[in-house]
């Protein structure tokens, strides 16, 4: 009912990227200030979509009691005595007939634009248009992303939910409407099509992991083809393990209904996995397939934690293990220098929620350090380097010799781009993977301040070996040494995470908000108005945003709100880089 909020825009962009058909549901219609048609207008102007109302609310704010169905031209009122579980069809209130007639004509006109036969009827004999004709034409327009149907209700009071679900069934695509899911055959590398049919070989994607206090680890799966029975085995393509599914549940909110099997097109929660992660492909062992995996952003902020008591040590380890299973954007590692446990996530709020869950769900009390920004390092120059590794201890020694060119990655490439340009066998082929492995491992620690190197290109152009002393480990160690020696010559820079922030503030506080953002090295992207307030959009370094929510409340007397999400990494200014490097070296000496 607050209209198009920042998170709405984010989700809308994602839906556009993946061409997802959608229905708009305006919730909390019983709240003060609720205005359905105003939100419809916002969806049109702010999200650039063709929002078409299928309903009008009967009653306003606390008096909201039902809706007018513009397709069937009838009233629907929910019964208060059973908290909206049942509803009654009623005539359209007399004072709303004229308005409802006008909006029904707009609905028919919008739908008729995408259906020629309906267009003819609309102009010649609109009274002969049937409900089925409107729904069929509307469904096609929704599937083609030409129209976004808008409905309303109050889900807390169970009003409008039933009709919204009816429209989901009528208008949105069924899993059977698509030709199938395309995956990759891991043995041949060729594309494989799996149709949404129970007769096809089984394939599914694990899209969520949750911990239940009664049944343990619940894995939510989306079945794309075939059928899965409780008690049967599936193959996990990531771990290459065969796992037995002990039970299958159909989930309804937090209720679990046991079912004997689940088929193509369905979603279910299964129990029995010993090793499962979000994004894993599950399939029939005889018909392997790898479905498109999920990409999760890297954490941008870290926090050192330790249990308050010795008794909490084991509980903390188990709790963090369960949380990392559930949330792929949450990471846990141990600082090699200090031995501290460091948790990393997508922002202060993310880690605050994790800390709250540790205390509330797992009953673990922890001490926490100050948040630390997850910087990265990059190189901007190119260098050529020769590295020789020799070690002679009684008996067989160690020897490896490589000549490399290190440079920034080619455009579009990420991580380590390793190119073997050896010719003539100056390094045996079996040692080449060890050279690549050595560089990949070394990238975990940059040469500036020890932060991970984002990407680099390594060209192996020459080298030599010893018939007796050379082995795979020698070449791996040689590559690590070459990395440490050559990288300082490649003009390394520090990269800092940049966040995108959106602030909703009253007009009179605009100057203070923008001034504060400038002091934090923020870059203003734009401003617009929304619901009587001003929206400030900007990008700002994460390192400048610790405690920002409290500061924003202070300068606006608690009237402004903000949302923030990770946007990208970019080189830090020289003074910031020098400060971070000095701090890391001081920590190392300490």
Secondary structure, 3 states (H helix, E strand, C coil): CCCCCHHHHHHHHHHHHCCCCCEEEECCCCCCCCCHHHHHHHHHHHHCCCEEECEEEECCHHHCCEEEECCCCEEEEECHHHCCCCEEEECCCHHHHHHHHHHHHHHHHHHHCCCHHHHHHHHHCHHHCCHHHHHHHHHHHHHCCCCEEEEECEHHHCECHHHHHHHHHHHCCCHHHCCCEEEECCCCCCEEEECCCCCCCCEEEEEEEEEECCCEEEEEEEEEECEEECCCEEEECCCCEEEECCEEEEEECCEEEEECEEECCCEEEEECCCCCCCCCEEECCCCCCECCCCCCCCCCEEEEEEECCCCHHHHHHHHHHHHHHHCCCCEEEECCCCCCEEEEECCHHHHHHHHHHHHHCCCCCEEECCCEECCEEEECCCEEEEEEEEECCCCCCEEEEEEEEEECCCCCCCEEEEEECCCCCCCCHHHHHHHHHHHHHHCCCCCCCCCCECEEEEEEEEEECCCCCCCHHHHHHHHHHHHHHHHHHHCEEEEEEEEEEEEEECHHHHHHHHHHHHHCCCEEEEEEEECCEEEEEEEEEHHHCCCHHHHHHHHCCCCCEEEEEEEEEEECCHHHHHHHHHHHHHHHHC
